[in-house]
């Protein structure tokens, strides 16, 4: 009875030790295929995000260069517009001066025209007066020129009368000549003023044409500035969009970098632990007690991992599972090894559960399971396998490398 109790206690202690060993090794990962693939996927994703970020940054840089070029164009147009506005101001000032000169010249012309009309009228009156005196003197009948002379009482008075008449005639001739000369001068002045007026009007027309030209240039330059401003707004909006994209890509790249570093750190830890496991104690196959269903479970795992591989590859997968059972750093049962967390991808993906539900394992998978469970191994003490990757050394069987 005591022996039975001692055996029970010993079994209980061994069970507790096994459980402790199982849970202590739960997080020991030896460069598993799943982790390696995740690290590679994370590295590819990181590179893709870095490439996307670089592309977005190039787009942003090109857009910023376009924006700077457009801004330089806008500044150039604005400079042209400022010069044109200054020129327009000068033209307007010049036109105002010309308009003032024209007004003054028109006033001079009006005054000269009035003086000319007055001189002509005065000349006409003087001419009429002279004609009336001549008519009086020579055609006046009894009061005519001869009567005046003959009415003189002596020769002296006769000479005086004749001298008076002569002076009166000379005065009329002089006044007539004076008014004719004045009329000529006024006419010359009028023609001069008209010529100057014509020159001023011509200048005014030239300045107005210049004003129209500058106004047109101002309109065109303003339109170019407006168009450039719209282009700048469009490019700024595009730049903002690229900047947001760069920020998003930067965040994605940072996230991918962090994920890659996380998985890489885990992978490095797995490598460290794998080396440790290689130096740990191993049991003999005779020390393993298999449970009912271990064969069924192992055969279906072999089907999921190597159903399309040659028979040697199926045996190798079974041997990896049994090697872990024999290793002191892994669970000591087939169930414990297969369902150890994050070790076999068919477990994580649900593929194994589907296979177990309908027993997809082929006869060759069952033969491979039987050989592995009998202690046969064609991969030595390898405890991992995966699809080949650069730099990974091991035993190549079919589409897997065992290490």
Buried (B, 14 or more C-beta within 10 A) or exposed (E): EEEEEEEEEEEEEEEEEBEEBBEEBBEBBBBBBBBBBBBBEBBEBBEEBBEBBEEBBEBBEEBBEBBEEBBEBBEBBBEBBEEBEEBBEEBEEBBEEBEEBBEEBEEBBEEBBEBBEEBBEBBEEBBEEBEEBBEBBEEBEEEBBEEBBEEBEEEEEBEEBBEEBEEBBEEBEEBBEBBBEBBEBBBEBBEEBBEBBEEBEEBBEEBEEBBEBBEEBBEBBBEBBEEBEEBBEEBBEBBEEBBEBBEEBBEBBEEBBEBBEEBBEBBEBBBEBBEEBEEEEEEEBEEBEBEEEBBBBBBBBBBBBBBEBEBEBBBBBBBBBBBBBBBEBBBBBBBBBBBBEBBBBBBEEEBBEEBBEEEBBBEBBBBBBBBBBEEBBBBEEBBBBBEEEEEEEBBEBBBBBBB
